[in-house]
Amino acid sequence: MTELLCIGNPIVDVFIDIDESLALKYNIVDSAQHIDREQAGALLHEPSIDFAHAVKSSGGGAANAAKIAAMLGMKSVFSGSIGQDNLADIFKDEMTKAGVSTLLVKTNEKTGICFVCSINGETRFAASPGAALELNEIHISEKLISGSEMVVLDGYILDRRPLVQHILLLASRRRIPVALDVASVFQVKHKAEEILTYSRSFPLFIFMNADETLAFYNTIRKSREEYADLTEKEKEAIILRDVSPMLKIITDGELFPVIVVKLGGRGALVFAGGNVYHEETFAIIPRDATGAGDAFCAAFVSAWIRDKSISECAVLGNKVAREILAVPGTQIKSRKLNKFAKILR
């Protein structure tokens, strides 16, 4: 039986160092944005970038979760849609090496790509999802869902409402919990009411970082207050003081929903059964933060499947996420996670 079924957008992350002039040439101006396929193709052939030696890693939130869970010794499956190109081969090979079983729909579109651009110490993400957007409800069978202990959904598929509702309904019929990482502040601002509705109707784990949590809070209460200039410590204080009462009310049930707030170097807050659990960690200087939140999610739900307490789930999430901060994306060696895999045996 599959322990963890992860469904989402398969992407290949490509890590590049560029200067501001090149970023402007390709209109990479936001911290996270979409670019069209023509623009992505042009950037891939940019003569000033040595793509032959650039780090390339399988990516996408649900794919990262599947990969890390497999390295933790879980029976992990990933389902998504890819192209039939070199990027597809990179994605499949890396997932297979990590121990993930893949159920991939092949299309004539190009495999999704995300450029992780380091620009004078700042990181900007420029994604072209391509073939990843081709996955729909006809590709996800009841047999696939029913053979799993938990489903992990990439928040970027929230735009495909029929697919999301299809998965939630199939999981709910079998009382299979679904973990949803909301993916971005943009998604939260546009989907907060939907996420709240899903949390009231289905057995749901919701994962958000501090910025996404504040955006969720503001969107639900229809406030335009901004928190962009706050430190991480200040954001945590606001969440504990102002947001916590609302999240306690939302989670005041027998078991679900469970809301997990990832605070990075400050640990995690978990809201469950109307209670709040606070597990701290220690901050480190990251080499790269890409995939750390996905690793936290993977470790948390893996521990939950293996009957660990909520506090133990959060502690393991903190520890595994910290390991991912030392590598680009999720390019970590399995042996680095062996000590955590032993905890789950």
N, C-alpha and C positions, 0 to 999 in steps of 0.2 A: 504493500500500500504506500502511496505517496504521502509523505508527511507535510510537505510544503509545495503547493502549486502556485507559481508566480506568473502573473499575466500582465503584459505591458508592452512598452515600445522598445524593441531591441535597437540599440544605437552603438556605433563604434566611436569612442572618445579619442580624439587626436590632440595631443598636447604640443603646443607650439609657443615659441617666444617671438613676439613681433613688437615693432615700435608703433608709436601713435600714428605716424603717417600712413603705415600700412593698414592699421585699424580703420582709419578714416577712408582709405581707398576702397575698402570692402564694407564700409558703413557699419562697423562693429563698434557701436558707441554705448550700448547699454550693458548692465551687468549680466543680463540674461535676455536673449532674444532669438527669434526665428529668422533664418535667412532662406531664400528660395534655392532651388536645386541648381539653377544656373550660376548663382553667386557662389554656392558651395563648390561646384565643379571648377570654377575659375580660381578659387582660393587653393584648391587641391593641386593646381598646376602652377601656382605662384613660383617663379624661378628663384626668388630670394629665400625660399624656405626649403630646408633640407628634410623633405618628408621621408626619405629613405631611412633616416636615423631618428625620426620622431617617435615618441612612445605612442603606441596605439593599444587601446584596451576595450574589451567588451563593456558596454555601459547601458544606461537606462535604469531607472530606479528598481523595477521589479527584477530585471536581469541581475543587477548587483546583489539584491537580496538573495536570489536563488544561488548565486555563486558563493557568497560568504556562508550561507547556510550549509551548502554542500561541503565546504571546507571544515565546517564544524561537525561534520559527520551525519548530517541530516539527509534523508531521502528527498531530494529536491528536483523539481521539474519546472522548466520554463516554457511558456507558450507565447509566441509573438509572430510577427510577419517580417520577412527579410527579402532582399533582392537576390539576384543570381550573379554576384560580382565578387571582386576581391575582398571587399569589406565584409560581405556575408561569410566568407571563409575564415576571416580573422575572428569574427564573432563566434561562429560555431566551434572553432578549434579551441578558443580560450575557455568557453563554457564546458566543453567536453573534458578538457584537462583538469578543470576544477571539480569534476564529478557530477555535473548537472546533466540530467536527461532533458533533451530539447524536443519540443514539438513545434516545428517551425513551418509556417505557411510561406511558400515561395511565390513571389510576384515578379512582374516585369519592371517594377519601379526600382530605383536605386536604394540600397540599404541605407538606413538612417545614419547620420553622422553628426557629431557635436565637436566643434573646435573649442578646446579649452585654451584660451589665449592668455598668456602671461605678458602684461604690458606695464613695464616700469613698476613691478611689484603688485600690480592690480590684476585680478583674474576676471575675464569676461567670457561668457559662454555664448556661442553662436551655433544654433542647432538647425539641422534640416532633416526632419523625421522621415521623409520619403516613404519607403515601403512599410514602415512601422504603422502607418495610418490605415493600412489595408485590412488589418484584423477586425473582424466583426462577429456578431453573435452566432453566425452559422458555423464558425470555426471552433466554438466552445461547446462541447457536448455535455449532457447530463452525466454520462459515464465518467468523463474526465473530472468533473467537479466532485462527484460522489465518491471517487476513489482517493480523495485527499482528506487530510486532517485539518488543514487550514489553507486558505487562499490569500495571496498577497496581490494587491492591485496597485499599479502605478497610477498616481494621481493625474497624470497627463491624459489618461483615457476617459476622464470625466466628461470630456467634450463629446464622447460617443455614448450618449445616454442610453440608447437601446442595448448596447453591449454591456454597460455597467449594470443596468437593471436586470438583464438576462442572467448575468453571473450571480448577482445578489439573490435573485429569486431561486435559482438552482441550489445555491449554498444554503439558503434559509430552509428549504424543504428538508434538507438532511441535517439541519442544525450545525452546519459547518461554519465556524467563524471566519470573517473576512478582515484582513488588515489593509487599511487604506492609508498610504502616505500622500498627503495632499499636494506635494510636489513643488508648489511655488506660491508666493504672495499673490501673484496675478490670478492663479487658479482659485485661491481662497476668496478673493474679492468678487469673483464672478460665480462661484459655486457654493458659497457658505450655506445658503438656505437649503440647497440640495443635500449637502453633506449632513446638515442637521436633520433633515427629513429621513435620510437613510439611517442615521444613528438611532432613530426612534422606531424603525421598522425592521431592522436586520441586526444579527449578531456581529457588531462592528468594533474593531480596534481602529482608532484614528491617530495617526502620527503627524505631528506638526513641530516645526522649530519655533523659536521665540517670535520672530517676525511674522510668521504665518499665524501663530496663536493670537497675536495682537490684531492682525488683519481680520481674523475670524470674529474676534470680540467686537471690533468696530463695525464690521459689516452686519452682524446680527442685531446690534443695537442702533444701526443706522447713524453712526458717528463718522465724521471726517477727520478726527484727530490723527496726527502723524507722530511716529516715534523714530524717525530715521536717524536723528542725531544722538540718540541715547547710547550709553555703553551697555554691554551685555549684562552687567550687574544691575543697572537701572531698569532694563527690560524685565529681568527676573523679579525685581521688587514690585513692579507694576502688575505682573502676572499674578504674583502671590497676593497682592493687596486687592486688585480690582477684578481681575479675570477669574481668579480661583472660585469665588462664590457662584458664578454662572456655570462653570464647568462641573462643580459639585452637583448642582441641580440637574444638569444634563445627564450625569452619570449615576444619578441616585436610583439605581435599579438593582435587581438581584445579581446580575453579572455584567450585562452589556448595556450601553457601550462602555468601552475603556478608552480614555483619551490620554495619549502620551505626549508630553511636551519635551522636546530635545533642546537642552540649553547649552550644547557644545561643551566648552571647558568648564562650565558650571554644573554639569550633571544632567539630571532629568527629573521631571515631575510626572507622576502618574495619577490620574483621577479615575477612581473605580468605586462603585458602590456608594457614591456620595462622599468618599474619603479621598485624601490626597497623600501620596507617598513621595518623599523627597530624597533622592539618592544623589549625593554629591560626587564629584570626581576632581582630578587636578588637571589644570590646563597645561598644554605643551605647545611649543611653536611648531605648527604644521608644515610639512613639506608641501602638501596639497590636501585640501579639504574635500575634494570631489569624491563622492561615494561614502563618506563617513556616516552621514545620516542613514543611508541605506543599510550600511553594516550594522548600525545600532538596531534598526528595525529587524534585520535578519536574526541577530543574536537574541533580541527580546522575544520574538515569537517562537524561536527555536527552544528557548528555555521554558516558555509557557507550554509548548507541546509536550516537553519532557517533565511536566508537573512541578516546575519550580514556582516559588512564591513570586508575587509581583515585585517585591524588593529585589529578589535574586535576579529576576528578568532584567530589571533596570540596571543593576550592577554589572551584569554580563554585557549588556548593551553598551554601557560606558567604556568598559575595558576593550571590547572588540573595536569599537569606533576609534579609540585612541591609537590602536595598531594601524588602522587604515590611514591615519593622518601622516604616517611616515613614508608613504609610497604614493606615486601618481595614480589616481583613480583607485581601482581595486586590484592593482598589480602586486598582490601580496603572495608570498610563498605559503603553501599549506602548513609547513612546519611551524610557521610563526603563530598559527592558531591552534596548534596541537594541545597546548595546556588548557585552552578553553573547551576544546572538543571533549577532553577527559571529564570535565564537569558535567557534560550532558549525557555521558554514557550511563 
